[in-house]
């Protein structure tokens, strides 16, 4: 927290020093900058909602609200490690699970802006392993909108040990198409693992290397990495938990496929991500708008899914995504008009983050 001092008359050198200090405090410390906090009544209402869902003596959650990129509410409750009784912090690192898809889509859009690929390119230009005799073209945009019709690997694969993105491409190629490309929307993790493979081959870099160089590094996201190797050690990683027979037990199932998940990050780093989206830091504004625009089926119906974001037809200016995996539950929503962003990161995979978010957003945007 910054201490507020009474104003005083200063000479030019001190003024310059003050300005430089302000820049360092805002951009260079790795901590989320703050604006005026939420009104007390709103903050207390969110505290009450959170206290009903998360207990301080078990796995917990970090809830952050930003207004145009500035933190106006942040609450940590519960433990990062139950055995050690280590409390969660805004720097605790969580598996984003499916909320990772925001980042995969951004990687594709960065390559679009660099002229290294087109959204209308056939996926098989980059992933020749994906062979379906007689099937129509599957474009990169079809992957991002989840209208490819490809088999969903989480439906036909039981063991993910050592399974990487190439293995998923080869396995999906052996499965029948679920439907003709572009005729139906169906949530599909296969699509985003293939999108990450496209990024690797179009950029000539490992996906994790590209993301560090193009996104995490430039944005100062020092607590963010892609897990893409077995037994990878991740600094400040939060142990995950599930509930078995009414008790919290450790839950950890590491995989090495990327694109549909496996971004590990902290609440504070997500503030930097939010600012980048607000300022169109990584791609042109027109390119970034594609991510929060619903896809359209061949019939003309909306998919209600953009590129890594759910885009509800009845509320297209409030986009969101949730994620769940062994030991983790996550949620991120962005108000495209009002500038309010909500993130929830939990190391309890049984926490209903969507329900929790609904209550909080009701406080933030009362009718």
N, C-alpha and C positions, 0 to 999 in steps of 0.2 A: 504494500500500500504506500502511496506517495504522501508525504507530509505537506500540508498547505501552509505557506508563509504569507504574512501580511505584505502587501506591495510596498516597494521602496524605490527611491530614485537611484538609478545605476548609471555608471559610465559606459561608454561604448564597448570596451573590452569585456566587461562583465556581461553585457547584453549578448555579445557574441558567444561567450561561454555558456550562457543560459540556453541560447538557441541550440547550440551543439549538444548540450546535455539532454534537451528535450528530444532531439532526434535519436540519441543513443537509447534513452529510456523507452521510446516508442518502438524502435526498429531493431535495436542491436542486442537486447538482453535475452531473447528467446522466450520471453514471457508475453502473455496476451496483454495488449494495451486496454485501458478501461476508459469508458465514458461515464456520464452521470448514471448512477445505478437506477434500476427499476423503482418506481414508486413503492414505498414501504408496503402498502396493502397488496400489491401484486406479488412482491417478493415473498411475503408471508403466506399468501395463498399457494404459491408454488412450493414453498417449504412444507406446507401441510400435505399437499398431494404427494410429494416425494416421500415424506415420512410414513405414509400409509403403505407404500410399495416396497421401500427399502429400509432394512434395519441396520443399525450401526455396528452390530456384533457379528455380521456375516458378510458375504460378498456384497459389493455395493454398486455405486454408480457415480459418474461425474456428469453433471448437467450444466450446460453452458448456453446462455442466450446472448447473442450479439445484435446490435442495432447499427446497421451500415458499417459492419466490420469492427465495432468497438464493443468490448464486453460490458454488459449491463447487469448480468446475473451469472454467478457461477457457484455451484454447490457440490462439494464432495461429501459423500456419506458412505459408510461401510469400510470394509477391509480389502486391501489388495491381496494379502496373504493371511488366511485365517490362523494357521498354525503359529506364525510369527507375530500375529496381531499388528501387521503393518498397515497403516491407513492409506487409503487411496489419495492421490494428489492429481493436480491438473497436468502433471508430467508423466503419470502412469500410462504405460503403453498397452493398448488393447488391439486385438484382432478385429478389424472392421467387418470381416465376413463379406456379405454381399454389398455393403456400402462401399466396398473397394471399386465397384463398377464405375463410379464417378471418375476415378483416376484413369482407368483403362480407356474410357471414352475420350477423356482429355488427351491422352497420348496419341490416339488416332487423329484427333483434330489438330494437334500440333504438327503432325506429319502432313496433314492436308494443307495447312498454312505454309508449310515449307516446300510444298510442291512435290513431295515424295510419294504420294498416293492420292487416289480419288475415292470418294465414298462410293462411287459407282463401279469401281474395279471389281472384277470377279474374284472372290476369295481364293479360288484355286490358282490365281496368278502368284500368290504367295504361299499357299498351302496345297501343293499338288497331291499331298497324301489324301486329300478329301475327294475321293472318286466315287461318283454315283452315276452309273451309266444311264443316259437318257434324261437326267434331271436338268432342269432349267438353271440358268445362271443364278448363283447366290452372291449377292453383292455385299461389300463391307457394311453398307448402311442396313442391310437386312439383318446382319449380326447384331448391330447396335440397337435396332428396334425390336429384336427378338421375334422376327417373323421368318426365320430361315427354314423352319420345318425339319431341321436336323434332329436326330435322336438326342435326348437329354441324358448326359452321361450319369447323372445322379440317379437315374431310373434304371439303368441297365448294368451299372458297375457297382459291385459290393465292396471291393477292396481297393483302396487308393494308395496303398503303400508303394512308394517309388513311382507312381504314375505322374508323368509330366504332360505338358501340353501336346507334344507330338504324339504320345500314346493315346491321348483323347481323340485327336484328329483321326488317327488310324482306326480306333475303335468305332467312332461315329460313322466312318465310311462303310463299315460292315453292317450297319443297322439300316433298316428301311426308313425312308422319309416319313415323318409323321403327317405331313400335309404339304401341298404345293407351296413353294416359297411365295410369301407375300399375301397369302389368302387368309392367314389366321395369326393372331398374337398368342404366344405361349411362353411364359417365363422359362428361360433356358440358359443354364450355366455353361453349356457347351459353347454357345455363341460367343460368350465373353472370353473363354479360354482361347478360342480361335482368333478373336480380335487381338489378344495379346501376342499371339504367334505372328500375326500380320505385322504388328509393330516391330517385333524383333527382326523380321526378315526385310521389312522396308527400310528400317533404320540401320541395319547391320550391327546392332548391339543387343546384348542380353536385355530382356525386359527390365529387370531390376536396375541395370546400369543406365539404360535410357531414362527411366523415371528419376533416378538420382540426379542425372545431369540436366534433364529438361524441366523437372518439376520440383522435387524435394530440395535440392541444393539452392536453386535460384530463389525459392520462397523462404529459405531459412528454416525448413522443417527438419530440425536436427534430431527429432525423436521418431522419424518416420522411415520405415524400410519395407522392402518386399521380401517376404519369406519365400525363398526358392531353392533351399538346400536342406537336406536332412539334418536334424539336430542343430539347427542354426541358433546361435546365442543372440538374443535381442536385449539390448540394454533397457532396463526399467520395465521389462515385460511383466504384465499382471497375470498371475496364475488364474485359470478359469475354474468355475465350479458348476455343478448341476445338483439336482435334488434326487436322492435315492432313499426310499423308505423314510421320508420325512427329514433326512439329514443332508447337509451340504457335503459333497464329496468332490475331489479333484476331477476335472474333466479336461482332457487335452488330447486332441487328435490332429497332429501336424501333417499337412500335405505340402507338396511342392509344385502343384499346378498353380498358375497365376492368371490374373485377368478377371476371373469371376470372384476372387477373394484374395486373401493373403497380403493385404496392405495392413501394416501394423503402425499405429500412430497414437498420439496423445490428444487430449482435449485442447491444449494450447496450440499444438500444431494445426489443428483443424480451424482455429481462428485465422491463422495465416492463409490457409486454403480458401476460407470464405472471403477474405480480403482480395485474394487474387481473382476470384470469380466476379466479385463486385467491380473490380477495376479493369477487367479484361486483360490482365497482366500477361497471360500465356498465349492467347490467340486473339484474333481480330473479333470485335463485337459481333459481327454478322456470323462468324464461324461458331462462336460460343452460344449464340441464340439457338442454333440447331440442337444443342444438347437438351434444352428445356422446351422443345417443340415436339408435340406428339407425332408419332408415325401415323401413316395412313395405309390401310389395306387396299387391295385391288378393288374391293367393293365400295371404297370411299369411306368406310367406317374408321374411326380413330382407334389407335392401339392403346391410347392413354399411357404410353411409355415413350420417353425420348431417348437420350443416350445416357443411360445410367441414372435416370430420374423418372419417377412416376409423375405423370402430368394429367391430373384428373380433369375430365371434360367439364365438370361443374365448378371447378376452381383451378383453372390452369395457371394462375399466378402464384399458387402455393405448391411447390414441387417437393417431393420427398423420396426417401428410400429407407428401408430397414434391412437389417442383417442378423443372421443367427447361425451359429456353429457351436461345436462342443466348447462350452465354457465361456461363450460370449454372446451378447445381444446388443445391437447398435441401432441408432436411428439418427437421421439427419433430415431436416426440412429447411427450405429457403423461401422466404416471401419475396417474390421478384418485384413487387410494388412497394411494400412497406419496409423492406430492408432487414426484416427480422429473421434471424437464423437460429434454429434450435438443434443442439446435438446432445445425444444421450449415449454414453458409453458404459456398459456394465459387464462385470465378470461373472454374472449369474445368467446362464442360458435359459432359465425358466422365467426370468423377468419379462413381462409383457410390455416391451418398450413402446409399441404402437399405442396401447391403451394409456400408458403413462404420458406419452407425447400429446395424445388427444386432450387430456386434462390440462396440461400445461398450456397448450395452444389456445384452449378456451379462455385461459386467464390473459394471455398475451393479446388475443383478438376477441374481446367480448362483443357479443352481438348488440 
